[in-house]
Amino acid sequence: MMGVLEVKGLSLTLDGNPILNKLDIDFWDGHVHAVVGPNGAGKSTLAATIMGLSGYRDFEGDIIFKGESIKDLDINERAKRRITLAWQEPARFEGLTIRDFIRSSARDKSVDNLKRTLDEVGLDSDEYLMRAVDKTLSGGERKKVELASILAMEPEVALLDEPDSGIDIESIERIFQAVKVLKDKGTTVIMITHSLAVLNQAEHAFLMCNGTIVDKGVVSKIRSYFEDKCIPCPHKNVPRMAKTGGRV
């Protein structure tokens, strides 16, 4: 299968701590992938590095998108190539309406399309379109709004960092439905997770430990990680978050 996004020999050190270690991944075009592993394995760091966030640009190796290196491109240039990242903790934008937030990245900026994306994530467009993206929204509502903006964007690659974090069961089902909509539109979806429920939405999965890939394959193969809590692994994993309180 054709890889739309390839990570080759990726190594990254943060604050003197090696986080990613000669990591190789090939994400297939138009598929739903899961990257799973324990806290501290480097999953979120991988997503931030692919997106080109500040502080995650000084790495060894390469990132190839549709046959072209994007290693030297900043986050804005990667976004122009329709690569996007949904945060584990969505941002607030005081004074910005949901309509303008979604429209800013939408390919089709019509009001009808903006309403449709809100409806697809389970938010009543008549109620939410003119609300502000601020502290009056719950965490689950902000996550749905962010996901609606990604649906409107119609990205080539969507990185979803812990998509089920901090939301209720009904919201999780809406997010899973949105993942299916993205796939149907041809988006390559990459879900960063340690959740079995999220893993089960994928078609293919990678298991990370200590900054590298230790197993990959169909979901049924990787699911054993959750059943057995671990698999034979040549690495000694010392989660960075245990030392710093941060996530990796």
C-alpha positions in Angstrom: 0.0 0.0 0.0 1.1 3.6 -0.7 2.4 5.6 2.3 1.1 9.2 2.3 3.2 10.0 5.3 6.5 8.4 6.2 8.7 8.9 9.3 12.2 7.8 8.7 14.9 7.3 11.4 13.3 10.0 13.6 15.2 10.8 16.8 14.4 13.7 19.1 15.9 14.8 22.4 14.0 17.2 24.7 15.6 18.8 27.8 18.5 16.3 27.5 16.1 13.4 27.5 16.0 11.1 24.4 12.2 10.8 23.5 12.1 9.4 20.0 14.7 6.8 19.0 15.3 6.1 15.3 11.6 5.7 14.7 10.3 4.4 11.4 6.6 4.5 10.5 4.7 4.4 7.2 1.1 5.6 7.3 -1.1 4.3 4.5 -3.1 6.7 2.4 -6.8 6.9 3.3 -6.6 4.5 6.3 -7.4 5.0 10.0 -4.2 4.3 12.1 -3.7 4.1 15.8 -0.4 4.8 17.6 -0.7 3.2 21.1 1.6 2.6 24.0 2.1 3.5 27.7 2.4 7.0 29.0 5.9 8.3 28.3 6.3 6.2 25.1 6.6 9.3 22.9 3.2 9.2 21.2 2.3 12.9 21.6 5.8 13.9 20.9 5.6 12.1 17.6 2.4 14.0 16.7 3.9 17.3 17.6 7.0 16.6 15.6 5.0 15.6 12.5 3.0 18.8 12.8 6.2 20.9 13.2 5.3 22.5 16.5 7.7 24.9 18.1 10.2 23.0 20.3 9.9 19.9 18.2 11.8 20.9 15.1 15.4 20.0 16.1 15.4 16.3 15.2 17.4 13.7 13.2 15.8 11.7 10.4 13.1 12.8 8.0 9.4 13.2 7.5 8.1 12.5 4.0 4.7 13.7 2.9 3.5 12.5 -0.6 7.0 11.8 -1.6 8.5 15.1 -0.5 10.4 16.0 2.7 8.6 18.4 5.0 11.4 18.4 7.6 12.3 22.1 7.0 8.7 23.4 6.6 7.1 25.3 9.5 3.7 24.5 11.0 1.9 27.0 8.6 3.4 25.4 5.5 2.5 21.9 6.8 -1.1 23.2 7.4 -1.2 24.5 3.8 -0.5 21.0 2.7 -3.6 20.0 4.7 -1.9 18.3 7.6 -3.6 19.1 10.9 -3.5 18.2 14.6 -6.4 18.1 17.0 -5.0 18.8 20.5 -5.7 16.6 23.6 -6.7 19.8 25.3 -8.4 22.1 22.7 -7.5 25.8 22.8 -9.8 28.6 23.7 -10.1 31.7 21.6 -11.7 34.6 23.5 -14.0 36.7 21.3 -13.9 34.4 18.3 -17.3 32.8 17.3 -17.5 29.1 16.5 -18.7 30.2 13.0 -15.5 32.2 12.4 -13.3 29.5 14.0 -14.6 26.8 11.7 -14.7 29.1 8.6 -11.0 30.1 9.0 -9.8 26.7 7.9 -12.9 25.4 5.9 -12.5 24.6 2.2 -16.2 25.3 1.7 -16.9 28.4 3.7 -20.7 28.5 3.2 -22.9 28.7 6.2 -24.7 25.5 5.2 -21.4 23.6 5.3 -20.4 25.1 8.6 -23.7 24.1 10.1 -23.4 20.6 8.6 -20.0 20.0 10.3 -21.4 21.0 13.6 -24.4 18.7 13.2 -22.0 15.8 12.3 -20.2 16.1 15.7 -23.5 16.4 17.6 -23.7 20.1 18.2 -27.0 21.9 17.3 -25.8 24.4 14.7 -28.6 26.9 15.5 -27.5 27.0 19.1 -23.7 26.8 18.6 -22.8 28.7 15.4 -22.6 32.1 17.0 -21.3 31.1 20.4 -17.8 32.1 21.4 -14.9 29.6 21.6 -14.2 30.5 25.2 -14.6 29.3 28.8 -18.4 29.0 28.5 -17.8 25.8 26.5 -17.1 22.6 28.3 -14.1 20.5 27.4 -16.2 18.1 25.4 -17.9 20.9 23.5 -14.6 22.5 22.6 -13.3 19.1 21.5 -16.4 18.7 19.2 -15.9 22.3 17.8 -12.3 21.5 17.0 -13.3 18.3 15.3 -15.9 20.2 13.3 -13.2 22.5 12.1 -11.2 19.5 11.0 -14.1 18.1 9.1 -14.7 21.4 7.4 -11.0 21.6 6.5 -11.1 18.2 4.7 -7.4 17.5 5.5 -5.1 15.0 3.8 -3.8 13.9 7.2 -5.5 14.4 10.6 -3.6 13.7 13.8 -6.0 13.2 16.7 -4.2 13.3 20.1 -6.2 11.3 22.7 -9.5 12.0 20.9 -11.6 10.5 23.8 -9.8 12.4 26.6 -12.1 14.2 29.1 -15.5 13.6 27.3 -18.6 11.5 27.9 -19.7 8.3 26.2 -22.2 10.1 23.9 -19.5 12.5 22.8 -17.0 9.6 22.2 -19.5 8.0 19.8 -19.9 11.3 17.9 -16.1 11.5 17.6 -15.9 8.0 16.3 -18.6 8.8 13.7 -16.5 11.9 12.7 -13.5 9.7 12.2 -15.6 7.6 9.8 -16.6 10.7 7.9 -13.0 11.7 7.6 -12.1 8.3 6.2 -15.0 8.4 3.7 -13.6 11.7 2.4 -10.2 10.2 1.9 -8.4 11.6 4.9 -5.6 9.6 6.5 -6.4 9.6 10.2 -3.7 9.0 12.9 -5.1 8.5 16.4 -2.7 8.9 19.3 -4.1 6.9 22.2 -3.8 4.5 25.1 -7.5 3.6 24.9 -8.8 0.2 23.7 -12.1 1.9 22.5 -10.1 4.2 20.3 -7.8 1.5 19.0 -10.9 -0.5 17.9 -11.8 2.3 15.5 -8.6 1.8 13.6 -7.7 -0.4 10.7 -4.0 -0.6 11.5 -1.9 0.1 14.6 1.6 0.7 15.8 2.8 0.0 19.3 5.3 2.4 20.7 7.7 1.9 23.7 10.6 4.1 24.7 10.4 6.2 21.6 10.4 3.5 19.0 8.0 1.0 17.3 8.1 -2.4 18.9 5.1 -4.0 17.0 2.7 -3.1 14.3 -0.1 -4.8 12.4 -3.9 -5.2 12.3 -5.8 -4.1 15.4 -6.5 -7.6 16.6 -2.7 -8.2 16.8 -2.0 -5.0 18.8 -5.0 -5.4 21.0 -3.1 -8.0 23.0 -1.1 -5.1 24.5 -4.2 -4.1 26.4 -5.1 -7.6 27.4 -1.6 -8.5 28.6 -0.6 -5.0 29.7 2.7 -5.4 27.9 4.5 -7.4 25.2 8.1 -8.7 25.1 10.1 -5.5 24.6 13.9 -4.9 24.3 13.6 -1.5 25.8 13.5 -0.3 29.4 10.8 2.2 29.4 11.2 5.0 32.0 8.3 7.4 31.3 9.5 11.0 31.1 6.2 12.2 32.6 7.0 10.2 35.8 10.0 12.5 36.1 8.6 15.8 35.0 4.8 15.5 35.4 4.4 16.3 31.7 3.0 14.2 28.9 5.2 12.7 26.1 
